[in-house]
């Protein structure tokens, strides 16, 4: 029996996604210094007061997304030991990017022994594995890369997540974001957004709290504000996939045709705002790219490595 052909990858959509993910990450991170006065932060976001400092460095969200994209660019799929090596080496070269405690524990051990990732990852958090949002925050470019095949996007997202997140909900968050990015990459025309984005993502997300949150997001009235949605769905304050992904994808679904509007709406939810904005940027940007982003924003964002712009 002849195997089905391998779907054609979409590196141009992946490049659009990583450019927008890095912008969302760097933009979101600008608000953390103001969180000592959350009311001021919220008021400035509502007033659309663009942070004036420069540059806007990106964080571990982008650093790890670049690692995933590097493996795809080199191998065409997720080679798990190679991804473990790349993520570990990226961490060791620049550990001050804001990595979570679990990655500080895990990644140094993987640099010397990348094939040990299954046991090392399962040992985190008392043997439960991480259900954090780290696998979800880095995966949108992968979804864009495999946009021609949603099953492939979900399967490769699972493989990318397993390297660091053994908990089923940490994996489910990555699957949801990858599927969302794959869908938006296939409908890049701003006048034709992906219909029923959240419903399509929920259908392909493994059962559990992440999927339940997506179903809750679908049911929110159209008049719901981002602040209300964040209160109902969570916006990453607990750094868990189920507390992050539903709100981020709700924001992305509402603003598929406008990256900047999507980022401002996401920032209104406060919480883990660099990660929610990175997810939203990666998903929305898989379709829109950053061509409509003000030049001042792009000029402030920390540049990406040169190999990214060389992608097709």
Residue pairs with C-beta under 8 A, 6 or more apart in sequence:
7 146
7 148
7 149
7 152
8 148
9 72
9 76
9 145
9 146
9 148
10 144
10 145
10 146
10 147
10 148
10 185
11 73
11 145
11 311
11 312
12 311
12 312
13 144
13 145
13 147
13 185
13 188
13 286
13 287
14 69
14 72
14 141
14 142
14 144
14 145
14 286
14 311
15 141
15 308
15 309
15 311
15 312
16 144
16 185
16 188
16 285
16 286
16 287
16 288
16 289
16 290
17 140
17 141
17 143
17 144
17 181
17 185
17 282
17 283
17 285
17 286
18 62
18 65
18 66
18 69
18 140
18 141
18 282
18 304
18 308
19 285
19 289
19 290
19 304
19 308
20 259
20 281
20 282
20 284
20 285
20 286
20 288
20 289
20 290
21 61
21 62
21 65
21 140
21 141
21 278
21 279
21 281
21 282
21 285
22 58
22 62
22 65
22 278
22 281
22 301
22 302
22 304
23 259
23 263
23 281
23 285
23 290
23 293
23 297
23 298
23 301
24 263
24 266
24 274
24 277
24 278
24 279
24 280
24 281
24 282
24 285
25 58
25 59
25 61
25 62
25 274
25 275
25 277
25 278
25 281
26 56
26 57
26 58
26 59
26 62
26 274
26 300
26 301
26 302
27 51
27 56
27 263
27 267
27 277
27 281
27 297
27 301
28 263
28 266
28 267
28 273
28 274
28 275
28 276
28 277
28 278
29 56
29 57
29 58
29 59
29 98
29 273
29 274
30 51
30 53
30 56
31 41
31 45
31 51
31 267
31 270
31 273
32 273
32 274
34 40
34 41
34 44
35 41
35 270
38 270
41 270
42 227
42 268
42 270
45 264
45 267
45 268
46 268
48 264
50 296
50 297
53 300
54 299
54 300
55 300
55 301
55 302
56 300
56 301
56 302
57 302
58 97
58 301
58 302
59 97
59 98
59 274
59 278
60 91
60 97
60 98
60 99
60 100
60 103
60 134
61 137
61 138
61 274
61 275
61 278
62 278
62 304
63 90
63 91
63 94
63 97
64 87
64 90
64 134
64 137
64 138
65 137
65 138
65 139
65 140
65 141
65 278
65 282
66 90
66 304
66 305
66 308
67 83
67 86
67 87
67 90
67 138
68 78
68 83
68 138
68 139
68 141
68 142
68 160
69 141
69 142
69 145
69 308
70 86
70 307
71 78
71 79
71 82
71 83
71 86
72 78
72 141
72 142
72 145
73 307
73 311
74 82
75 82
77 156
77 159
78 142
78 156
78 159
78 160
80 117
80 159
80 162
80 163
81 114
81 115
81 117
82 114
83 160
83 163
84 110
84 114
84 115
84 117
84 163
85 110
85 111
85 114
87 107
87 110
87 163
87 164
88 107
88 108
88 109
88 110
88 111
88 114
89 111
91 99
91 103
91 107
91 108
91 111
92 107
92 108
92 111
95 104
98 274
99 107
100 132
100 134
100 239
102 124
102 125
102 130
102 132
102 134
102 164
103 134
103 164
105 124
106 120
106 121
106 124
106 164
107 164
109 116
109 120
110 116
110 117
110 120
113 120
117 163
117 164
118 162
121 129
121 130
121 162
121 163
121 164
121 165
121 166
122 129
122 166
124 130
124 166
125 131
125 167
128 166
128 167
129 165
129 166
129 167
129 170
130 164
130 165
130 166
130 167
130 170
131 165
131 167
131 168
131 169
131 170
131 240
131 241
131 242
132 165
132 170
132 239
132 240
132 241
133 170
133 173
133 236
133 239
133 240
133 241
133 243
133 244
133 245
133 272
133 275
133 279
134 164
134 165
134 170
135 157
135 160
135 161
135 164
135 165
135 170
135 171
135 173
135 174
135 241
136 161
136 170
136 173
136 174
136 176
136 177
136 241
136 244
136 245
136 248
136 279
137 177
137 244
137 275
137 278
137 279
138 160
139 157
139 160
139 161
139 174
139 177
139 178
139 181
139 282
140 177
140 178
140 180
140 181
140 278
140 279
140 281
140 282
140 283
140 285
140 286
141 181
141 282
141 286
142 153
142 156
142 157
142 160
142 178
142 181
143 153
143 157
143 177
143 178
143 179
143 180
143 181
143 182
143 185
143 283
143 286
144 181
144 182
144 184
144 185
144 282
144 286
145 153
146 152
146 153
146 156
146 178
146 182
147 153
147 181
147 182
147 183
147 185
147 186
147 286
148 186
150 179
150 182
150 183
150 204
153 178
153 179
153 181
153 182
154 175
154 178
154 179
154 204
156 178
157 174
157 175
157 177
157 178
157 179
158 171
158 174
158 175
160 174
161 170
161 171
161 173
161 174
161 175
162 171
165 171
165 174
165 241
168 206
168 208
169 208
169 209
169 210
169 240
169 241
169 242
170 241
171 206
172 205
172 206
172 208
172 210
172 211
172 241
172 242
173 210
173 241
173 242
173 244
173 245
174 241
175 204
175 205
175 206
176 201
176 202
176 204
176 205
176 210
176 211
176 214
176 245
176 249
177 245
177 248
177 249
177 279
177 282
177 283
179 200
179 201
179 204
179 205
180 197
180 201
180 249
180 252
180 253
180 283
181 282
181 283
181 286
182 286
183 194
183 197
183 200
183 201
184 193
184 194
184 197
184 252
184 256
184 283
184 284
184 286
184 287
185 286
185 287
186 194
187 193
187 194
187 256
187 287
188 286
188 287
188 288
188 289
189 287
190 256
190 257
190 258
190 287
190 288
191 257
193 256
193 257
193 287
194 200
194 256
194 287
197 249
197 252
197 253
197 256
198 214
198 217
198 218
198 249
198 250
198 253
199 218
201 214
201 249
202 211
202 214
202 215
202 218
205 211
205 214
208 242
209 242
210 241
210 242
210 245
210 246
212 242
213 233
213 234
213 242
213 245
213 246
213 247
214 245
214 246
214 249
216 232
216 233
216 246
217 229
217 233
217 246
217 247
217 249
217 250
217 253
220 228
220 229
220 232
220 250
224 232
225 268
226 251
226 265
226 266
226 268
226 269
227 268
227 269
229 247
229 250
229 251
229 269
230 247
230 268
230 269
230 270
230 271
233 246
233 247
233 250
234 240
234 242
234 243
234 244
234 246
234 247
234 271
235 243
235 244
235 247
235 269
235 270
235 271
235 272
235 273
235 276
236 243
236 244
236 247
236 248
236 271
236 272
236 273
236 275
236 276
237 243
237 271
237 272
239 272
244 271
244 272
244 275
244 276
244 279
245 279
247 266
247 269
247 271
247 276
248 266
248 275
248 276
248 279
248 280
248 283
249 279
249 283
251 262
251 265
251 266
251 269
251 276
251 280
252 262
252 279
252 280
252 283
252 284
254 262
254 265
255 261
255 262
255 265
255 280
255 284
256 262
256 284
256 287
256 288
257 288
258 284
258 288
258 292
259 281
259 284
259 285
259 288
259 290
259 292
259 293
260 292
260 293
260 294
260 297
262 280
262 281
262 284
263 277
263 280
263 281
266 273
266 276
266 277
266 280
267 273
267 277
269 276
290 298
